[in-house]
Amino acid sequence: MPRKETIKFTIRQDGTVDETVEGVYGDACLNLTEKIEEKLGVVSYREPTAEQFQVVPIDLEQNVTFHQD
Amino acid sequence: MSHFTKIKTSLRNKVELLEALQLLQYDVEVDKNLEITNPSHAHDHELVRADIALKNDIGFRWNEEEECYDLYADHQTWDLDVPVKRFVEKVTQQYSRMTIHNTVKEMGFAVEDEWEMDDNSIELTVTRWV
């Protein structure tokens, strides 16, 4: 099932950037923004949130259609 | 929410720095010698080769040690529309914006929202489906 990944940026008046990642689980979250952070400058603060400690959810539900002849 | 990060931006990439200056509607020239027009300083300073010049005596030059662009200018002859500090802030903000735009595009994200807020900050939201 497709999953939406969202990154929200607040670019402050002095150019510093606050970045929040949503919809990404575990270490993939850090890997995702590594490239952006590397290009921008120096990370001065990072706060892991609950989702970062979760593993990727396994989709147990499937849509099944029954066909009757 | 997965993580929250605070990043202090430094001017590292020429492409985005040029884009930022052009967005702010400054005429720029690349690889130009800056002229020291202030007579009291002209004899004391070596000629500065700017990687990006805005005027004859304002420019940016790559700093090998710090790995970022430094602003070269003379406070006494500074005649842009904003003070030096505010100029650096405005350039850095637009540089951050262009760096984010260009990088997230490469990563397959699309801009969902972009707003300039009352406190002069920019709110930018990007998304992708995986």
N, CA and C atoms of all chains as a GROMACS GRO file, in nm:
protein
  597
    1MET      N    1   0.085  -0.121   0.000
    1MET     CA    2   0.000   0.000   0.000
    1MET      C    3   0.088   0.125   0.000
    2PRO      N    4   0.066   0.219  -0.091
    2PRO     CA    5   0.152   0.338  -0.096
    2PRO      C    6   0.146   0.420   0.034
    3ARG      N    7   0.259   0.475   0.068
    3ARG     CA    8   0.269   0.552   0.192
    3ARG      C    9   0.320   0.692   0.158
    4LYS      N   10   0.265   0.791   0.226
    4LYS     CA   11   0.303   0.929   0.198
    4LYS      C   12   0.414   0.974   0.292
    5GLU      N   13   0.524   1.020   0.236
    5GLU     CA   14   0.632   1.077   0.317
    5GLU      C   15   0.627   1.229   0.304
    6THR      N   16   0.637   1.295   0.418
    6THR     CA   17   0.627   1.441   0.419
    6THR      C   18   0.746   1.502   0.493
    7ILE      N   19   0.804   1.606   0.435
    7ILE     CA   20   0.906   1.683   0.507
    7ILE      C   21   0.857   1.828   0.513
    8LYS      N   22   0.854   1.883   0.634
    8LYS     CA   23   0.813   2.023   0.651
    8LYS      C   24   0.935   2.106   0.689
    9PHE      N   25   0.956   2.216   0.619
    9PHE     CA   26   1.069   2.304   0.648
    9PHE      C   27   1.018   2.440   0.692
   10THR      N   28   1.082   2.495   0.794
   10THR     CA   29   1.063   2.636   0.826
   10THR      C   30   1.197   2.703   0.804
   11ILE      N   31   1.204   2.792   0.704
   11ILE     CA   32   1.329   2.862   0.675
   11ILE      C   33   1.320   2.999   0.741
   12ARG      N   34   1.392   3.016   0.847
   12ARG     CA   35   1.380   3.138   0.928
   12ARG      C   36   1.443   3.258   0.859
   13GLN      N   37   1.412   3.374   0.912
   13GLN     CA   38   1.460   3.500   0.853
   13GLN      C   39   1.612   3.504   0.839
   14ASP      N   40   1.683   3.438   0.933
   14ASP     CA   41   1.830   3.440   0.927
   14ASP      C   42   1.885   3.322   0.846
   15GLY      N   43   1.797   3.243   0.786
   15GLY     CA   44   1.842   3.134   0.699
   15GLY      C   45   1.853   2.999   0.768
   16THR      N   46   1.842   2.994   0.901
   16THR     CA   47   1.846   2.863   0.967
   16THR      C   48   1.718   2.785   0.932
   17VAL      N   49   1.730   2.654   0.933
   17VAL     CA   50   1.620   2.571   0.886
   17VAL      C   51   1.575   2.473   0.994
   18ASP      N   52   1.445   2.468   1.019
   18ASP     CA   53   1.386   2.364   1.104
   18ASP      C   54   1.320   2.264   1.011
   19GLU      N   55   1.343   2.137   1.038
   19GLU     CA   56   1.296   2.034   0.946
   19GLU      C   57   1.222   1.926   1.025
   20THR      N   58   1.104   1.890   0.981
   20THR     CA   59   1.028   1.784   1.048
   20THR      C   60   0.989   1.679   0.945
   21VAL      N   61   1.019   1.553   0.976
   21VAL     CA   62   0.987   1.444   0.884
   21VAL      C   63   0.867   1.366   0.937
   22GLU      N   64   0.773   1.337   0.850
   22GLU     CA   65   0.655   1.260   0.890
   22GLU      C   66   0.635   1.142   0.797
   23GLY      N   67   0.589   1.031   0.852
   23GLY     CA   68   0.554   0.915   0.771
   23GLY      C   69   0.671   0.827   0.733
   24VAL      N   70   0.785   0.847   0.798
   24VAL     CA   71   0.902   0.764   0.769
   24VAL      C   72   0.942   0.693   0.898
   25TYR      N   73   0.968   0.562   0.888
   25TYR     CA   74   0.991   0.484   1.009
   25TYR      C   75   1.138   0.446   1.026
   26GLY      N   76   1.178   0.434   1.152
   26GLY     CA   77   1.311   0.384   1.185
   26GLY      C   78   1.424   0.467   1.128
   27ASP      N   79   1.537   0.402   1.098
   27ASP     CA   80   1.656   0.471   1.051
   27ASP      C   81   1.639   0.532   0.912
   28ALA      N   82   1.544   0.484   0.837
   28ALA     CA   83   1.519   0.539   0.703
   28ALA      C   84   1.494   0.689   0.711
   29CYS      N   85   1.443   0.729   0.824
   29CYS     CA   86   1.411   0.868   0.847
   29CYS      C   87   1.536   0.957   0.843
   30LEU      N   88   1.641   0.910   0.911
   30LEU     CA   89   1.765   0.986   0.915
   30LEU      C   90   1.833   0.985   0.778
   31ASN      N   91   1.830   0.869   0.713
   31ASN     CA   92   1.891   0.858   0.580
   31ASN      C   93   1.825   0.951   0.480
   32LEU      N   94   1.695   0.967   0.496
   32LEU     CA   95   1.618   1.048   0.403
   32LEU      C   96   1.666   1.193   0.400
   33THR      N   97   1.692   1.248   0.515
   33THR     CA   98   1.724   1.392   0.521
   33THR      C   99   1.874   1.420   0.524
   34GLU      N  100   1.955   1.314   0.528
   34GLU     CA  101   2.100   1.330   0.536
   34GLU      C  102   2.153   1.416   0.420
   35LYS      N  103   2.103   1.390   0.301
   35LYS     CA  104   2.150   1.461   0.181
   35LYS      C  105   2.116   1.611   0.189
   36ILE      N  106   1.997   1.640   0.238
   36ILE     CA  107   1.954   1.780   0.249
   36ILE      C  108   2.040   1.852   0.351
   37GLU      N  109   2.059   1.786   0.466
   37GLU     CA  110   2.138   1.848   0.574
   37GLU      C  111   2.283   1.870   0.533
   38GLU      N  112   2.338   1.775   0.461
   38GLU     CA  113   2.476   1.784   0.414
   38GLU      C  114   2.494   1.906   0.323
   39LYS      N  115   2.395   1.930   0.240
   39LYS     CA  116   2.404   2.044   0.146
   39LYS      C  117   2.382   2.177   0.215
   40LEU      N  118   2.298   2.175   0.321
   40LEU     CA  119   2.264   2.302   0.386
   40LEU      C  120   2.373   2.352   0.480
   41GLY      N  121   2.425   2.264   0.563
   41GLY     CA  122   2.524   2.312   0.659
   41GLY      C  123   2.542   2.218   0.776
   42VAL      N  124   2.525   2.271   0.898
   42VAL     CA  125   2.557   2.194   1.017
   42VAL      C  126   2.430   2.171   1.099
   43VAL      N  127   2.406   2.045   1.135
   43VAL     CA  128   2.291   2.013   1.220
   43VAL      C  129   2.324   2.056   1.363
   44SER      N  130   2.245   2.145   1.418
   44SER     CA  131   2.274   2.192   1.553
   44SER      C  132   2.187   2.125   1.659
   45TYR      N  133   2.081   2.059   1.616
   45TYR     CA  134   1.989   1.997   1.713
   45TYR      C  135   1.906   1.891   1.642
   46ARG      N  136   1.889   1.777   1.708
   46ARG     CA  137   1.800   1.676   1.650
   46ARG      C  138   1.720   1.609   1.761
   47GLU      N  139   1.591   1.594   1.737
   47GLU     CA  140   1.505   1.531   1.838
   47GLU      C  141   1.432   1.414   1.774
   48PRO      N  142   1.467   1.291   1.814
   48PRO     CA  143   1.392   1.177   1.758
   48PRO      C  144   1.252   1.174   1.815
   49THR      N  145   1.159   1.138   1.733
   49THR     CA  146   1.022   1.128   1.782
   49THR      C  147   0.975   0.984   1.773
   50ALA      N  148   0.858   0.957   1.827
   50ALA     CA  149   0.812   0.819   1.844
   50ALA      C  150   0.826   0.732   1.720
   51GLU      N  151   0.794   0.787   1.604
   51GLU     CA  152   0.794   0.706   1.482
   51GLU      C  153   0.932   0.652   1.446
   52GLN      N  154   1.035   0.726   1.489
   52GLN     CA  155   1.170   0.683   1.453
   52GLN      C  156   1.205   0.548   1.516
   53PHE      N  157   1.141   0.516   1.628
   53PHE     CA  158   1.171   0.393   1.698
   53PHE      C  159   1.084   0.275   1.652
   54GLN      N  160   0.997   0.302   1.557
   54GLN     CA  161   0.910   0.196   1.508
   54GLN      C  162   0.973   0.129   1.387
   55VAL      N  163   0.944   0.002   1.373
   55VAL     CA  164   0.987  -0.065   1.250
   55VAL      C  165   0.880  -0.045   1.143
   56VAL      N  166   0.914  -0.073   1.022
   56VAL     CA  167   0.819  -0.053   0.913
   56VAL      C  168   0.697  -0.142   0.934
   57PRO      N  169   0.577  -0.085   0.932
   57PRO     CA  170   0.458  -0.167   0.957
   57PRO      C  171   0.433  -0.265   0.842
   58ILE      N  172   0.396  -0.386   0.879
   58ILE     CA  173   0.366  -0.487   0.776
   58ILE      C  174   0.217  -0.481   0.749
   59ASP      N  175   0.186  -0.468   0.623
   59ASP     CA  176   0.047  -0.455   0.584
   59ASP      C  177  -0.019  -0.593   0.582
   60LEU      N  178  -0.100  -0.621   0.686
   60LEU     CA  179  -0.160  -0.754   0.697
   60LEU      C  180  -0.295  -0.762   0.626
   61GLU      N  181  -0.349  -0.647   0.599
   61GLU     CA  182  -0.481  -0.648   0.536
   61GLU      C  183  -0.467  -0.644   0.384
   62GLN      N  184  -0.547  -0.726   0.319
   62GLN     CA  185  -0.546  -0.724   0.173
   62GLN      C  186  -0.688  -0.714   0.122
   63ASN      N  187  -0.702  -0.642   0.015
   63ASN     CA  188  -0.834  -0.637  -0.045
   63ASN      C  189  -0.852  -0.757  -0.137
   64VAL      N  190  -0.953  -0.833  -0.107
   64VAL     CA  191  -0.976  -0.954  -0.188
   64VAL      C  192  -1.113  -0.945  -0.252
   65THR      N  193  -1.116  -0.976  -0.378
   65THR     CA  194  -1.244  -0.973  -0.448
   65THR      C  195  -1.280  -1.116  -0.489
   66PHE      N  196  -1.398  -1.157  -0.453
   66PHE     CA  197  -1.442  -1.290  -0.492
   66PHE      C  198  -1.525  -1.281  -0.620
   67HIS      N  199  -1.491  -1.368  -0.710
   67HIS     CA  200  -1.569  -1.374  -0.834
   67HIS      C  201  -1.652  -1.502  -0.836
   68GLN      N  202  -1.777  -1.489  -0.860
   68GLN     CA  203  -1.863  -1.608  -0.867
   68GLN      C  204  -1.910  -1.629  -1.009
   69ASP      N  205  -1.897  -1.751  -1.054
   69ASP     CA  206  -1.943  -1.780  -1.190
   69ASP      C  207  -2.095  -1.801  -1.191
   70MET      N  208   0.505   1.173   1.329
   70MET     CA  209   0.626   1.255   1.321
   70MET      C  210   0.748   1.167   1.347
   71SER      N  211   0.848   1.184   1.268
   71SER     CA  212   0.964   1.097   1.283
   71SER      C  213   1.084   1.164   1.346
   72HIS      N  214   1.122   1.278   1.297
   72HIS     CA  215   1.226   1.351   1.368
   72HIS      C  216   1.223   1.500   1.336
   73PHE      N  217   1.279   1.574   1.428
   73PHE     CA  218   1.285   1.719   1.412
   73PHE      C  219   1.432   1.759   1.415
   74THR      N  220   1.474   1.841   1.319
   74THR     CA  221   1.615   1.878   1.309
   74THR      C  222   1.628   2.028   1.288
   75LYS      N  223   1.728   2.085   1.352
   75LYS     CA  224   1.757   2.227   1.332
   75LYS      C  225   1.894   2.238   1.262
   76ILE      N  226   1.899   2.312   1.152
   76ILE     CA  227   2.022   2.318   1.073
   76ILE      C  228   2.068   2.463   1.058
   77LYS      N  229   2.196   2.485   1.086
   77LYS     CA  230   2.255   2.618   1.064
   77LYS      C  231   2.316   2.616   0.924
   78THR      N  232   2.261   2.701   0.839
   78THR     CA  233   2.302   2.698   0.698
   78THR      C  234   2.435   2.769   0.676
   79SER      N  235   2.520   2.711   0.591
   79SER     CA  236   2.638   2.785   0.546
   79SER      C  237   2.640   2.782   0.392
   80LEU      N  238   2.693   2.889   0.335
   80LEU     CA  239   2.689   2.905   0.189
   80LEU      C  240   2.799   2.821   0.126
   81ARG      N  241   2.762   2.705   0.074
   81ARG     CA  242   2.862   2.610   0.026
   81ARG      C  243   2.858   2.587  -0.125
   82ASN      N  244   2.742   2.608  -0.184
   82ASN     CA  245   2.726   2.573  -0.326
   82ASN      C  246   2.703   2.697  -0.412
   83LYS      N  247   2.787   2.706  -0.516
   83LYS     CA  248   2.783   2.825  -0.601
   83LYS      C  249   2.650   2.839  -0.677
   84VAL      N  250   2.597   2.725  -0.727
   84VAL     CA  251   2.474   2.731  -0.807
   84VAL      C  252   2.361   2.794  -0.727
   85GLU      N  253   2.341   2.743  -0.603
   85GLU     CA  254   2.230   2.793  -0.520
   85GLU      C  255   2.257   2.936  -0.472
   86LEU      N  256   2.384   2.969  -0.450
   86LEU     CA  257   2.416   3.106  -0.409
   86LEU      C  258   2.384   3.204  -0.522
   87LEU      N  259   2.418   3.166  -0.644
   87LEU     CA  260   2.383   3.250  -0.761
   87LEU      C  261   2.232   3.264  -0.774
   88GLU      N  262   2.161   3.152  -0.758
   88GLU     CA  263   2.015   3.154  -0.769
   88GLU      C  264   1.954   3.245  -0.662
   89ALA      N  265   2.008   3.237  -0.540
   89ALA     CA  266   1.957   3.319  -0.430
   89ALA      C  267   1.975   3.468  -0.460
   90LEU      N  268   2.093   3.505  -0.508
   90LEU     CA  269   2.121   3.646  -0.538
   90LEU      C  270   2.033   3.696  -0.653
   91GLN      N  271   2.011   3.610  -0.751
   91GLN     CA  272   1.926   3.649  -0.864
   91GLN      C  273   1.781   3.662  -0.821
   92LEU      N  274   1.737   3.573  -0.730
   92LEU     CA  275   1.600   3.583  -0.677
   92LEU      C  276   1.579   3.715  -0.604
   93LEU      N  277   1.684   3.760  -0.538
   93LEU     CA  278   1.676   3.887  -0.464
   93LEU      C  279   1.700   4.007  -0.558
   94GLN      N  280   1.710   3.977  -0.686
   94GLN     CA  281   1.722   4.077  -0.793
   94GLN      C  282   1.850   4.160  -0.788
   95TYR      N  283   1.959   4.092  -0.751
   95TYR     CA  284   2.089   4.158  -0.760
   95TYR      C  285   2.155   4.115  -0.891
   96ASP      N  286   2.220   4.209  -0.958
   96ASP     CA  287   2.296   4.175  -1.078
   96ASP      C  288   2.428   4.114  -1.034
   97VAL      N  289   2.458   3.996  -1.083
   97VAL     CA  290   2.580   3.930  -1.039
   97VAL      C  291   2.675   3.903  -1.156
   98GLU      N  292   2.802   3.900  -1.124
   98GLU     CA  293   2.905   3.864  -1.222
   98GLU      C  294   2.993   3.759  -1.156
   99VAL      N  295   3.039   3.663  -1.235
   99VAL     CA  296   3.128   3.561  -1.176
   99VAL      C  297   3.273   3.592  -1.211
  100ASP      N  298   3.363   3.551  -1.118
  100ASP     CA  299   3.508   3.570  -1.134
  100ASP      C  300   3.543   3.714  -1.172
  101LYS      N  301   3.538   3.799  -1.074
  101LYS     CA  302   3.566   3.940  -1.100
  101LYS      C  303   3.656   3.996  -0.990
  102ASN      N  304   3.749   4.082  -1.027
  102ASN     CA  305   3.831   4.151  -0.926
  102ASN      C  306   3.750   4.262  -0.861
  103LEU      N  307   3.749   4.263  -0.729
  103LEU     CA  308   3.677   4.371  -0.659
  103LEU      C  309   3.767   4.493  -0.652
  104GLU      N  310   3.707   4.611  -0.673
  104GLU     CA  311   3.785   4.735  -0.666
  104GLU      C  312   3.762   4.799  -0.530
  105ILE      N  313   3.869   4.833  -0.463
  105ILE     CA  314   3.856   4.903  -0.335
  105ILE      C  315   3.848   5.053  -0.366
  106THR      N  316   3.726   5.105  -0.354
  106THR     CA  317   3.706   5.245  -0.394
  106THR      C  318   3.729   5.344  -0.281
  107ASN      N  319   3.724   5.294  -0.158
  107ASN     CA  320   3.744   5.382  -0.043
  107ASN      C  321   3.893   5.421  -0.036
  108PRO      N  322   3.926   5.549  -0.055
  108PRO     CA  323   4.066   5.590  -0.064
  108PRO      C  324   4.148   5.555   0.060
  109SER      N  325   4.084   5.556   0.178
  109SER     CA  326   4.159   5.526   0.300
  109SER      C  327   4.196   5.378   0.310
  110HIS      N  328   4.130   5.296   0.232
  110HIS     CA  329   4.157   5.152   0.238
  110HIS      C  330   4.235   5.101   0.117
  111ALA      N  331   4.224   5.175   0.006
  111ALA     CA  332   4.276   5.124  -0.121
  111ALA      C  333   4.422   5.080  -0.114
  112HIS      N  334   4.503   5.152  -0.037
  112HIS     CA  335   4.646   5.118  -0.032
  112HIS      C  336   4.674   4.998   0.058
  113ASP      N  337   4.586   4.975   0.155
  113ASP     CA  338   4.613   4.872   0.256
  113ASP      C  339   4.568   4.732   0.214
  114HIS      N  340   4.476   4.724   0.119
  114HIS     CA  341   4.419   4.593   0.087
  114HIS      C  342   4.472   4.537  -0.044
  115GLU      N  343   4.492   4.406  -0.040
  115GLU     CA  344   4.528   4.341  -0.164
  115GLU      C  345   4.403   4.332  -0.253
  116LEU      N  346   4.428   4.310  -0.378
  116LEU     CA  347   4.317   4.297  -0.472
  116LEU      C  348   4.242   4.166  -0.442
  117VAL      N  349   4.110   4.175  -0.435
  117VAL     CA  350   4.032   4.055  -0.401
  117VAL      C  351   3.963   4.002  -0.526
  118ARG      N  352   3.990   3.876  -0.557
  118ARG     CA  353   3.923   3.811  -0.669
  118ARG      C  354   3.795   3.746  -0.615
  119ALA      N  355   3.681   3.792  -0.662
  119ALA     CA  356   3.555   3.737  -0.611
  119ALA      C  357   3.504   3.628  -0.704
  120ASP      N  358   3.455   3.519  -0.648
  120ASP     CA  359   3.392   3.415  -0.729
  120ASP      C  360   3.259   3.466  -0.783
  121ILE      N  361   3.191   3.543  -0.698
  121ILE     CA  362   3.065   3.606  -0.739
  121ILE      C  363   3.070   3.751  -0.691
  122ALA      N  364   3.050   3.845  -0.784
  122ALA     CA  365   3.051   3.987  -0.746
  122ALA      C  366   2.915   4.048  -0.770
  123LEU      N  367   2.874   4.137  -0.679
  123LEU     CA  368   2.746   4.206  -0.694
  123LEU      C  369   2.765   4.345  -0.751
  124LYS      N  370   2.869   4.405  -0.706
  124LYS     CA  371   2.903   4.540  -0.750
  124LYS      C  372   3.054   4.540  -0.762
  125ASN      N  373   3.111   4.657  -0.782
  125ASN     CA  374   3.257   4.662  -0.796
  125ASN      C  375   3.329   4.632  -0.665
  126ASP      N  376   3.259   4.653  -0.552
  126ASP     CA  377   3.328   4.634  -0.424
  126ASP      C  378   3.252   4.543  -0.327
  127ILE      N  379   3.162   4.459  -0.378
  127ILE     CA  380   3.092   4.361  -0.293
  127ILE      C  381   3.096   4.226  -0.364
  128GLY      N  382   3.137   4.123  -0.292
  128GLY     CA  383   3.142   3.992  -0.358
  128GLY      C  384   3.158   3.877  -0.260
  129PHE      N  385   3.148   3.758  -0.314
  129PHE     CA  386   3.166   3.636  -0.234
  129PHE      C  387   3.287   3.560  -0.286
  130ARG      N  388   3.365   3.506  -0.191
  130ARG     CA  389   3.484   3.431  -0.228
  130ARG      C  390   3.491   3.301  -0.148
  131TRP      N  391   3.532   3.194  -0.216
  131TRP     CA  392   3.538   3.062  -0.152
  131TRP      C  393   3.648   3.058  -0.047
  132ASN      N  394   3.613   3.009   0.071
  132ASN     CA  395   3.708   2.993   0.181
  132ASN      C  396   3.742   2.844   0.192
  133GLU      N  397   3.864   2.810   0.151
  133GLU     CA  398   3.906   2.668   0.147
  133GLU      C  399   3.898   2.602   0.285
  134GLU      N  400   3.944   2.676   0.386
  134GLU     CA  401   3.950   2.618   0.521
  134GLU      C  402   3.812   2.587   0.577
  135GLU      N  403   3.724   2.686   0.567
  135GLU     CA  404   3.590   2.672   0.624
  135GLU      C  405   3.493   2.600   0.529
  136GLU      N  406   3.534   2.586   0.406
  136GLU     CA  407   3.451   2.526   0.302
  136GLU      C  408   3.315   2.595   0.288
  137CYS      N  409   3.320   2.725   0.273
  137CYS     CA  410   3.199   2.803   0.249
  137CYS      C  411   3.239   2.936   0.183
  138TYR      N  412   3.139   3.008   0.132
  138TYR     CA  413   3.167   3.137   0.070
  138TYR      C  414   3.164   3.247   0.176
  139ASP      N  415   3.263   3.335   0.171
  139ASP     CA  416   3.269   3.451   0.260
  139ASP      C  417   3.228   3.576   0.183
  140LEU      N  418   3.166   3.668   0.254
  140LEU     CA  419   3.130   3.796   0.192
  140LEU      C  420   3.246   3.893   0.206
  141TYR      N  421   3.284   3.956   0.097
  141TYR     CA  422   3.388   4.060   0.099
  141TYR      C  423   3.320   4.193   0.066
  142ALA      N  424   3.335   4.289   0.156
  142ALA     CA  425   3.275   4.420   0.130
  142ALA      C  426   3.339   4.524   0.222
  143ASP      N  427   3.321   4.648   0.190
  143ASP     CA  428   3.374   4.756   0.273
  143ASP      C  429   3.255   4.824   0.343
  144HIS      N  430   3.253   4.815   0.475
  144HIS     CA  431   3.142   4.874   0.551
  144HIS      C  432   3.123   5.022   0.519
  145GLN      N  433   3.234   5.091   0.496
  145GLN     CA  434   3.225   5.237   0.476
  145GLN      C  435   3.164   5.276   0.342
  146THR      N  436   3.178   5.189   0.243
  146THR     CA  437   3.122   5.224   0.112
  146THR      C  438   2.999   5.140   0.078
  147TRP      N  439   2.950   5.065   0.178
  147TRP     CA  440   2.834   4.978   0.158
  147TRP      C  441   2.713   5.061   0.117
  148ASP      N  442   2.654   5.032   0.002
  148ASP     CA  443   2.541   5.114  -0.043
  148ASP      C  444   2.424   5.030  -0.097
  149LEU      N  445   2.411   4.907  -0.048
  149LEU     CA  446   2.294   4.828  -0.087
  149LEU      C  447   2.172   4.876  -0.010
  150ASP      N  448   2.054   4.825  -0.049
  150ASP     CA  449   1.927   4.870   0.010
  150ASP      C  450   1.909   4.828   0.156
  151VAL      N  451   1.986   4.730   0.203
  151VAL     CA  452   1.974   4.683   0.342
  151VAL      C  453   2.113   4.679   0.407
  152PRO      N  454   2.118   4.687   0.542
  152PRO     CA  455   2.247   4.677   0.610
  152PRO      C  456   2.314   4.541   0.586
  153VAL      N  457   2.444   4.534   0.611
  153VAL     CA  458   2.522   4.412   0.583
  153VAL      C  459   2.460   4.288   0.647
  154LYS      N  460   2.427   4.297   0.778
  154LYS     CA  461   2.376   4.182   0.851
  154LYS      C  462   2.246   4.128   0.788
  155ARG      N  463   2.157   4.223   0.756
  155ARG     CA  464   2.029   4.184   0.697
  155ARG      C  465   2.049   4.126   0.556
  156PHE      N  466   2.145   4.181   0.484
  156PHE     CA  467   2.177   4.130   0.350
  156PHE      C  468   2.220   3.983   0.360
  157VAL      N  469   2.310   3.953   0.454
  157VAL     CA  470   2.360   3.815   0.471
  157VAL      C  471   2.244   3.723   0.508
  158GLU      N  472   2.155   3.770   0.596
  158GLU     CA  473   2.039   3.689   0.636
  158GLU      C  474   1.949   3.659   0.516
  159LYS      N  475   1.922   3.764   0.435
  159LYS     CA  476   1.832   3.745   0.320
  159LYS      C  477   1.892   3.648   0.219
  160VAL      N  478   2.022   3.663   0.195
  160VAL     CA  479   2.088   3.573   0.100
  160VAL      C  480   2.086   3.430   0.154
  161THR      N  481   2.116   3.414   0.283
  161THR     CA  482   2.120   3.280   0.343
  161THR      C  483   1.982   3.215   0.340
  162GLN      N  484   1.878   3.294   0.364
  162GLN     CA  485   1.741   3.239   0.362
  162GLN      C  486   1.705   3.189   0.221
  163GLN      N  487   1.733   3.270   0.120
  163GLN     CA  488   1.702   3.228  -0.017
  163GLN      C  489   1.790   3.113  -0.062
  164TYR      N  490   1.915   3.112  -0.014
  164TYR     CA  491   2.007   3.002  -0.044
  164TYR      C  492   1.951   2.871   0.014
  165SER      N  493   1.904   2.876   0.139
  165SER     CA  494   1.845   2.757   0.202
  165SER      C  495   1.726   2.710   0.120
  166ARG      N  496   1.643   2.805   0.079
  166ARG     CA  497   1.521   2.773   0.004
  166ARG      C  498   1.556   2.703  -0.128
  167MET      N  499   1.652   2.759  -0.202
  167MET     CA  500   1.688   2.701  -0.331
  167MET      C  501   1.756   2.565  -0.313
  168THR      N  502   1.838   2.552  -0.207
  168THR     CA  503   1.905   2.424  -0.180
  168THR      C  504   1.801   2.316  -0.152
  169ILE      N  505   1.701   2.349  -0.071
  169ILE     CA  506   1.596   2.251  -0.038
  169ILE      C  507   1.518   2.216  -0.166
  170HIS      N  508   1.476   2.318  -0.241
  170HIS     CA  509   1.400   2.294  -0.365
  170HIS      C  510   1.475   2.199  -0.457
  171ASN      N  511   1.602   2.230  -0.483
  171ASN     CA  512   1.680   2.150  -0.578
  171ASN      C  513   1.705   2.009  -0.527
  172THR      N  514   1.732   1.996  -0.396
  172THR     CA  515   1.765   1.864  -0.341
  172THR      C  516   1.642   1.774  -0.334
  173VAL      N  517   1.531   1.826  -0.286
  173VAL     CA  518   1.412   1.739  -0.273
  173VAL      C  519   1.357   1.697  -0.410
  174LYS      N  520   1.377   1.784  -0.508
  174LYS     CA  521   1.333   1.749  -0.644
  174LYS      C  522   1.411   1.626  -0.694
  175GLU      N  523   1.542   1.628  -0.669
  175GLU     CA  524   1.626   1.512  -0.707
  175GLU      C  525   1.580   1.384  -0.636
  176MET      N  526   1.523   1.401  -0.515
  176MET     CA  527   1.480   1.285  -0.436
  176MET      C  528   1.338   1.240  -0.469
  177GLY      N  529   1.275   1.308  -0.563
  177GLY     CA  530   1.141   1.266  -0.606
  177GLY      C  531   1.027   1.329  -0.527
  178PHE      N  532   1.056   1.431  -0.449
  178PHE     CA  533   0.950   1.501  -0.375
  178PHE      C  534   0.890   1.612  -0.461
  179ALA      N  535   0.765   1.645  -0.432
  179ALA     CA  536   0.699   1.757  -0.499
  179ALA      C  537   0.658   1.859  -0.393
  180VAL      N  538   0.663   1.986  -0.429
  180VAL     CA  539   0.624   2.091  -0.333
  180VAL      C  540   0.472   2.091  -0.319
  181GLU      N  541   0.425   2.077  -0.195
  181GLU     CA  542   0.281   2.076  -0.170
  181GLU      C  543   0.233   2.215  -0.130
  182ASP      N  544   0.315   2.284  -0.053
  182ASP     CA  545   0.279   2.416   0.000
  182ASP      C  546   0.403   2.501   0.019
  183GLU      N  547   0.390   2.631  -0.006
  183GLU     CA  548   0.501   2.722   0.025
  183GLU      C  549   0.443   2.859   0.060
  184TRP      N  550   0.473   2.903   0.179
  184TRP     CA  551   0.415   3.030   0.226
  184TRP      C  552   0.521   3.120   0.287
  185GLU      N  553   0.507   3.250   0.261
  185GLU     CA  554   0.590   3.348   0.333
  185GLU      C  555   0.508   3.397   0.450
  186MET      N  556   0.561   3.382   0.570
  186MET     CA  557   0.485   3.413   0.689
  186MET      C  558   0.509   3.558   0.734
  187ASP      N  559   0.426   3.603   0.831
  187ASP     CA  560   0.436   3.741   0.879
  187ASP      C  561   0.571   3.772   0.944
  188ASP      N  562   0.635   3.669   1.002
  188ASP     CA  563   0.765   3.692   1.067
  188ASP      C  564   0.882   3.678   0.968
  189ASN      N  565   0.850   3.682   0.839
  189ASN     CA  566   0.949   3.672   0.730
  189ASN      C  567   1.008   3.533   0.712
  190SER      N  568   0.956   3.435   0.784
  190SER     CA  569   1.005   3.298   0.762
  190SER      C  570   0.928   3.238   0.643
  191ILE      N  571   0.982   3.129   0.589
  191ILE     CA  572   0.916   3.060   0.477
  191ILE      C  573   0.879   2.920   0.524
  192GLU      N  574   0.751   2.882   0.506
  192GLU     CA  575   0.705   2.747   0.540
  192GLU      C  576   0.695   2.668   0.410
  193LEU      N  577   0.766   2.556   0.405
  193LEU     CA  578   0.770   2.476   0.282
  193LEU      C  579   0.740   2.330   0.315
  194THR      N  580   0.640   2.274   0.249
  194THR     CA  581   0.605   2.132   0.271
  194THR      C  582   0.622   2.055   0.142
  195VAL      N  583   0.697   1.944   0.150
  195VAL     CA  584   0.716   1.860   0.031
  195VAL      C  585   0.670   1.717   0.063
  196THR      N  586   0.619   1.648  -0.039
  196THR     CA  587   0.569   1.512  -0.017
  196THR      C  588   0.609   1.420  -0.133
  197ARG      N  589   0.608   1.291  -0.102
  197ARG     CA  590   0.621   1.190  -0.208
  197ARG      C  591   0.552   1.063  -0.161
  198TRP      N  592   0.509   0.981  -0.258
  198TRP     CA  593   0.446   0.853  -0.227
  198TRP      C  594   0.546   0.742  -0.254
  199VAL      N  595   0.559   0.651  -0.156
  199VAL     CA  596   0.654   0.540  -0.176
  199VAL      C  597   0.582   0.407  -0.160
   0.00000   0.00000   0.00000
